Amino acid sequence: MTLTDQDKTTLRTAAYGAVTLMSAADAAGKPHKAATEGSIALSSATGLVGHVLAAKSRDINLNGKSTAALADQVLPALTAAMSLLKQQDPAEAGNFRRTVIVAIEAAARTHRGEPSPTIADMTRKITEALDAA
């Protein structure tokens, strides 16, 4: 499977953007811990997705001035990444989806007990974006 530089940027933006959205949804709690836990999960990815996410790159631009602006960038990137991977390698599409789900679950687990309604809603939005492709 061959990915262009733009394809790799889309995958990294989608995955790290999902973790950033979870951190933003946890602004009143422990956003730094959510970002750390989610990023650790992404760095544990395997396969082609793992190689793309592990690459040292400065091509991710997640500078939305609000959660809404960030979501406008990240949610379509999640759908685009899934669509791209499904076309080229359905197994890697599944790998990407599982990787992102594990990362957002890790980010959400920084609290004891149930996730807040805000975090639960952001998890739902990210999952819907992944499944929209």
N, C-alpha and C positions, 0 to 999 in steps of 0.2 A: 504494500500500500504506500502510495506516495502522497504526501501532503505538501502543499505550497507553503511559503512563509506566511501568507495571509490566512491559510487554513489553521496553521499552528497558533497564530495570534488569536483567532476566533476561539479555539479550544481553551487557550490559557485565559482569555478574557472571560469566557463563560464560567470556567471552573473557579478561578480565583474571585471573580465577580460574585458568584453565588455565596462564597464564604464572606465576602465583604457585605453583601446584603444581610446575611444572618447577623453579622456584627452590628450593622446599623439598626436592625430590628431589636437588638439587645442594648440599645444606647443607655437605658436606665439601669442596666444590670452590670454585666461584666463583658463589655464589648472586646476588650483586648484578649481576654481569655478565650472568647468565642473565635476570634480571628486566629489565635495561636492553635487551638485544637483543630479547627477546620483546615488550616494550612498543613499541619502535621499529617492529617489524613490524606491530603492531596499529594504530599511528598512520598506517601507509601504506595502510590498507584503503581501498577505493573503494566506490562505490554506496551504497545505503541503509545497509548495514552500516558502511561507513566514516564516514558522518555520525553514526550512533548512537555508535560508539566514540570519535569525536573530540569529542563534546559534553562540555563542562565540567560535571561532575556530582559530587555527593557521595552518590550513592545506592548505591554499592558498599560492602558490608560484608564484608570478608574477614579476619575476626579469629579464625579457629580457633586454639585453643591447641595443636593438634597437626596434623600432616599429615593424619591420619585425619579429624579434625573438619573440616578444610578440604575434603577430598575429599568428605565427606558433603554439603557444600553445593554444591560446584562441579560434580561429575560429573552430578548430576540437572539442574542448570541448563543444562549443555551439551546434554543430551537434550531438555529442554524448549524451549530456543532453536531447535534443529533442527526439532522438531515444529511449533512455532509458524510458523517461516519456510516449511516445506514446505507447510503449509496455505494460507498467504497468497501466497507467491511462490517456487516451487521454484528459480528462478534465484538469488534472494537466499540461499536455504538453501545452495546450492552455493558461493556467494561467502563466506558465513559459515564454512562448513567449511574451505574453502581458506585463508581468513584465519587461522583458529585453527591449522591445520596448519603454515602458514608461521611463525607466531609460536612454536610449540613447537619446531619445527626450528631456528629462530634461537636460541632459548634453549638448546637442546641442543648447539649448535655452539661453545660457549664453551671447549671442550676440544679438544685435538689428538687425532686418531685417533678410535677408536670411542667412543660414549657409554658411560658406566658402566652396569652392569646395572640400577641404581636408576633412572637417567634413561630407559633403554630401556623399563623396565616402566611408568613413569609415562606415557610417550608412548603405549604400548599402551592403558593405561586411558583416557586422554583420547580417543584415536581410537575406542575401543569405545563410549564415551559419546556421541560425535558420531554414530556409526552406529546407535545403538540406537533412534533415532526412526523 
